[in-house]
């Protein structure tokens, strides 16, 4: 039997965050189990490893990218292998292209882009990916930061900007996705934010 191709792309710098037709993520309560399942997931299908690391509260977080069928096969392998250790998971078959630069922290805003500010905060890193993707697909917003679980107690944070109407639509849609998962912390829209709120992004 021909061995599955394994492509390892460690998340070490924002510039390596390429675009993929599909991404999948699993968040584990155990670091050790996370390492073990990561190995099984990579051997199950031809996927690219985008993020694999420990995160706050002693969890382990894996994000993979690739073709839809390969991502589905890899995630399903992870779910079957250790269901008792899974906190959250997702498969985004047609992920919005703006998710990658925001997750890779490579977005630099032009001053003219800084409109209303939208914030979605979630209880898990996985759920904020789902919320960000839903927001970007629902409205003409610019995602400029997706922060996953590091130094925020295992939470997820998504920041977006655009017109007030678009930001309200994006935040509401993304928050609804996180709420559906039972993992929404907060949804905030600031119509006319001080420029200082955009800080390093301008």
TIROPA-168804 format. One record per residue (C-alpha): residue in one letter; x, y, z. Coordinates in pm, whole numbers, plus 50000, padded with zeros to 5 digits. Layout:
! residues N
aXYZ ...
END
This chain:
! residues 202
x500005000050000 x501345034549905 x502215056150202 x500265088550244 x502195120350170 x502895141450479 x503595178450443 x504855195650756 x504525233350767 x505305244551122 x503765277551225 x506925296951302 x506385329351111 x503335347150967 x504655345850609 x504255308150590 x500495310550633 x499485300850282 x495925297550156 x494155264050152 x490695254250029 x489885239250368 x491175240150724 x490425218851026 x491205222951395 x491075202151710 x491635214652066 x492685188352323 x492555189252702 x495785168852717 x499155178852571 x500415142952556 x497305130552380 x497565160052145 x501035149552033 x499925113851979 x496805123151781 x498725148651575 x500885120051449 x497835099151356 x496155128451181 x499205135950967 x499525099550865 x495825097050774 x495795121650482 x497845146250276 x497475177550487 x499675206750587 x500305213150955 x499645250251018 x499625251751396 x500585225451651 x501395238551997 x500535239852363 x498175267952459 x496995283252785 x495345261853050 x497445231752955 x495705224752625 x497065213852286 x495885230051963 x496205216551609 x495235233951284 x495675217050946 x495065228550590 x494575211450255 x491955197750022 x488485193250162 x488465155250160 x491965152750311 x491155177150591 x487915158550667 x489755125050677 x492465138750907 x490025155251149 x487805124551164 x490875103851250 x491625127251540 x488035126651665 x487885088751665 x491245084351834 x490625103152160 x487045115952198 x487395119752575 x490185145752536 x488525168152276 x487415202752388 x486345216052049 x486855209651678 x485895222951337 x486135217450964 x485825247850735 x485425233850380 x485695267550202 x487545289350449 x487525326650375 x490915337950246 x491165366650497 x491375341950788 x494985332650703 x496685366850725 x494685375751036 x495695343151203 x499275348051088 x499275383251238 x500495397550907 x497755423450849 x498785459950838 x495885484250808 x495915516050606 x494575545250811 x491665547750567 x490645511950648 x490165519051017 x486425522751053 x484175507551315 x485835481751540 x484325447451598 x485455422651863 x484435386451911 x485755368252218 x485305330952268 x486095304452526 x488205283952283 x490705289652003 x488785266651773 x485505285251808 x487095318851724 x488265304551390 x484685294651313 x483425328851421 x486005347651214 x485245327450903 x481495333050945 x482005370450995 x484175374250686 x481675355450472 x478705375450599 x479975410950555 x482615432650389 x484865434550692 x488635433650722 x489825407650971 x493055421351113 x493695398951411 x492775363651517 x494445355551848 x494285319651962 x494545311052328 x498065323152411 x498295346652712 x494505350152724 x493615320352939 x492815297152651 x490335320952489 x490055332252128 x489885368152004 x488915381851663 x489235418551563 x487665433351249 x486995467151093 x484815482250822 x481695503350801 x479505502751108 x476805483350925 x479235457150795 x480965453351130 x477635448851307 x476645422051056 x480025404851079 x480145405251458 x476565393151493 x477065364651246 x480405353951397 x479055356651751 x476035335651655 x478395308151538 x480305308951868 x477025310652062 x475745280051873 x478785261452005 x478115274152358 x481475292052360 x480765329252320 x482295352852578 x481545386952425 x480545405252107 x481465442052082 x480945468951816 x482545503351861 x481145526051586 x483745554051607 x486795540351790 x489775561151891 x492675554351656 x494675542351956 x492475511151969 x494045499651644 x497485503651801 x500185484851611 x497965477351312 x498085512551163 
END
